[in-house]
Amino acid sequence: MSGLSHFDVKGDAHMVDVSDKAVTSRVAVAEGYIKMAMETFDIITEGRAKKGDVIGIARIAGIMGAKKTPELIPLCHPLPITKVAVELTPDPDLPGLRIEATVKTTGQTGVEMEALTAVNIAALTVYDMAKAVDKAMEIGGIRVRLKDGGKSGRYEAK
């Protein structure tokens, strides 16, 4: 059905069979941001949030999110993730935080969904921890920036 791998010839959703794919090293990097009021940015970056270390907790939440991806996305394969790194970088020009997640595995399918989930969960955690002072925060720009490994090779966003 129009080249979408998660649909069979009848158009029914199914989990892709990866059993014949080669086991290769795979990596994916996703990115995004959360914009906020400058006052909120200052509270977070100065460590004055009442709920604690927003950046540190969001980093851990992003890592946990990557590991839980197959529980959240119905047709994702459970994978032996070998690395998850989530970085939240303050950017006063937004103002807000830029978020980057890197996920690695050695397996038969890629880890793009895990990297995207990590970014989303990290951003949602920032929102949750700071919503008492800024309900207008904006999450955006979430995309795969890099994917490498497997039959389809390397992809880098422009």
C-alpha positions as CSV (number, residue, x, y, z in Angstrom):
1,M,0.0,0.0,0.0
2,S,1.8,3.1,-1.3
3,G,5.2,1.9,-0.1
4,L,4.3,2.2,3.6
5,S,6.0,-0.8,5.3
6,H,3.5,-1.0,8.2
7,F,0.6,-2.1,5.9
8,D,0.3,-5.5,4.3
9,V,-1.0,-6.0,0.7
10,K,-4.6,-5.8,2.0
11,G,-4.0,-2.5,3.6
12,D,-4.1,-3.8,7.2
13,A,-1.6,-2.5,9.7
14,H,1.1,-5.1,10.8
15,M,4.4,-5.2,12.4
16,V,7.2,-5.4,9.8
17,D,9.0,-8.7,9.6
18,V,12.7,-7.9,10.1
19,S,13.9,-11.5,10.6
20,D,15.7,-11.6,7.2
21,K,17.5,-8.3,7.8
22,A,21.1,-8.2,8.7
23,V,22.2,-7.4,12.2
24,T,24.1,-4.1,11.9
25,S,25.2,-1.2,14.1
26,R,22.6,1.5,14.0
27,V,22.3,5.0,15.3
28,A,19.7,7.8,15.2
29,V,19.9,11.4,16.4
30,A,16.7,13.4,16.9
31,E,16.3,17.0,17.9
32,G,13.7,19.5,19.1
33,Y,13.1,22.4,21.4
34,I,10.9,23.9,24.0
35,K,10.4,27.6,23.9
36,M,9.4,29.5,27.0
37,A,9.1,33.0,28.6
38,M,12.5,34.5,29.6
39,E,11.4,34.4,33.2
40,T,10.8,30.6,32.9
41,F,14.2,30.2,31.2
42,D,15.9,32.0,34.0
43,I,14.1,29.9,36.7
44,I,15.2,26.7,35.0
45,T,18.8,27.6,34.1
46,E,19.4,29.2,37.5
47,G,18.1,26.0,39.3
48,R,15.2,27.8,41.0
49,A,12.3,25.5,39.9
50,K,10.3,24.4,42.9
51,K,10.1,20.8,41.5
52,G,13.9,20.5,41.4
53,D,16.5,20.1,38.6
54,V,14.4,20.5,35.5
55,I,17.2,19.7,33.0
56,G,18.5,16.7,34.9
57,I,15.1,15.2,35.5
58,A,14.1,15.8,31.8
59,R,17.3,14.1,30.7
60,I,16.5,10.9,32.7
61,A,12.8,11.0,31.5
62,G,14.1,11.2,27.9
63,I,16.3,8.1,28.5
64,M,13.4,6.3,30.0
65,G,11.1,7.3,27.1
66,A,13.6,5.8,24.6
67,K,13.6,2.5,26.5
68,K,9.7,2.4,26.6
69,T,9.1,3.2,22.9
70,P,7.7,-0.2,21.9
71,E,5.2,0.1,24.7
72,L,4.0,3.5,23.4
73,I,4.2,3.1,19.6
74,P,2.1,0.0,18.6
75,L,4.2,-1.3,15.7
76,C,7.7,-0.6,17.0
77,H,10.0,-3.6,17.7
78,P,11.5,-4.0,21.1
79,L,15.2,-3.5,20.6
80,P,18.3,-4.1,22.6
81,I,19.3,-0.4,23.0
82,T,23.0,-0.1,23.7
83,K,23.2,3.7,24.3
84,V,20.8,6.5,24.9
85,A,22.1,10.1,25.5
86,V,19.8,13.1,25.9
87,E,21.2,16.6,26.0
88,L,19.2,19.7,26.9
89,T,21.1,22.9,26.1
90,P,19.9,26.3,27.2
91,D,19.4,28.7,24.3
92,P,18.6,32.3,25.4
93,D,17.8,33.2,21.8
94,L,14.7,31.0,21.8
95,P,14.4,31.5,24.9
96,G,14.3,27.8,25.9
97,L,16.0,24.5,25.7
98,R,17.3,22.7,22.7
99,I,17.0,18.9,23.1
100,E,19.1,16.2,21.3
101,A,18.8,12.5,21.7
102,T,21.2,9.9,20.4
103,V,20.2,6.2,20.4
104,K,22.3,3.2,19.4
105,T,21.7,-0.5,18.9
106,T,23.1,-3.5,17.1
107,G,20.1,-5.1,15.5
108,Q,17.8,-5.7,12.6
109,T,15.9,-2.4,12.6
110,G,16.7,1.3,13.3
111,V,16.2,3.4,16.4
112,E,14.7,6.6,14.9
113,M,11.5,6.1,16.9
114,E,13.4,5.7,20.2
115,A,15.4,8.9,19.5
116,L,12.2,10.8,18.6
117,T,10.4,9.5,21.7
118,A,13.3,10.6,23.9
119,V,13.2,14.1,22.6
120,N,9.4,14.3,23.1
121,I,9.4,12.9,26.6
122,A,12.2,15.2,27.6
123,A,10.3,18.2,26.3
124,L,7.1,17.1,27.9
125,T,8.9,16.7,31.2
126,V,10.2,20.2,31.1
127,Y,6.7,21.4,30.4
128,D,5.3,19.4,33.3
129,M,7.9,20.8,35.7
130,A,7.5,24.4,34.7
131,K,3.8,24.7,33.7
132,A,3.0,26.3,37.0
133,V,4.8,29.4,35.9
134,D,4.4,29.2,32.1
135,K,1.5,27.4,30.5
136,A,2.3,29.0,27.1
137,M,5.5,27.0,26.5
138,E,5.8,25.7,23.0
139,I,7.3,22.3,21.9
140,G,8.5,22.0,18.3
141,G,11.1,21.3,15.7
142,I,11.1,17.6,16.5
143,R,12.8,15.6,13.7
144,V,15.3,13.0,12.9
145,R,18.6,14.7,12.2
146,L,20.7,11.6,11.5
147,K,20.1,8.0,10.9
148,D,22.8,5.5,10.0
149,G,23.1,1.7,9.6
150,G,21.1,-0.9,7.9
151,K,20.1,-1.4,4.3
152,S,18.9,2.1,3.7
153,G,22.2,3.6,4.8
154,R,22.8,7.1,6.1
155,Y,20.4,9.9,6.2
156,E,21.2,13.4,7.4
157,A,18.7,16.2,7.6
158,K,19.5,19.4,5.8
